[in-house]
Amino acid sequence: MHRTLFRAFAIGLAAILLAACSSAVKPCPNAAVLADASSFTAFPNGAPSPDPAHALYTVQMTGATTDCDYDKKFKSSDSSLDLSFRVSRTPNGLPVDASVPYFVAVTGEGGKILTREKFTVAFHLDAGETTTTFEDKVAAVHIDVARDKYPWDYQLLAGLELTKAQLDYNRTVGPYAP
């Protein structure tokens, strides 16, 4: 009798724990920051070359997290994306009010870009302030999920909107520098 009662209790507890686990897991697309486009360095107008010694400030996109709602009936996913940034500079600077453009792309199988949107986020550095962090939120990224796919088969890629020269500069000073 005690064994039957214990088994029933154990099975009930396991069902409750499994239900809690399954409701906490969401089928969201992955979110990531594109390494080559994660940093932007601003130089003064007329600087002879992009030398780190002449940099005014550097903005880095440091993280991306997502949350989503998946509509099984219509096979669509609506994701929000929280992006974090860090700006740094030498300690002798004046106040800075600037903005940095960035993009969010939805990629599918094989890294194919399905959609791409541009955004801008503003930031501020006080006089003498060397670093600050800030965030931006993309409220809705809609994905029509293909018939044989799931939201987690897609990826939300974020990065700073860079020119070819800025991208080339990143490749000379970043983690992939020769």
Stockholm file with secondary structure:
# STOCKHOLM 1.0

chainA/1-178         MHRTLFRAFAIGLAAILLAACSSAVKPCPNAAVLADASSFTAFPNGAPSPDPAHALYTVQMTGATTDCDYDKKFKSSDSSLDLSFRVSRTPNGLPVDASVPYFVAVTGEGGKILTREKFTVAFHLDAGETTTTFEDKVAAVHIDVARDKYPWDYQLLAGLELTKAQLDYNRTVGPYAP
#=GR chainA/1-178 SS CHHHHHHHHHHHHHHHHHHHHHHHCCCCCEEEECGGGSEEEECCTTCSSCCGGGCSEEEEEEEEEEEEEEETTTTEEEEEEEEEEEEECCTTCCCEEEEEEEEEEEECGGGCEEEEEEEEEEEEECTTCCEEEEEEEEEEEEEECCTTCCGGGSEEEEEECCCHHHHHHHHHHSTTCC
#=GC SS_cons         CHHHHHHHHHHHHHHHHHHHHHHHCCCCCEEEECGGGSEEEECCTTCSSCCGGGCSEEEEEEEEEEEEEEETTTTEEEEEEEEEEEEECCTTCCCEEEEEEEEEEEECGGGCEEEEEEEEEEEEECTTCCEEEEEEEEEEEEEECCTTCCGGGSEEEEEECCCHHHHHHHHHHSTTCC
//
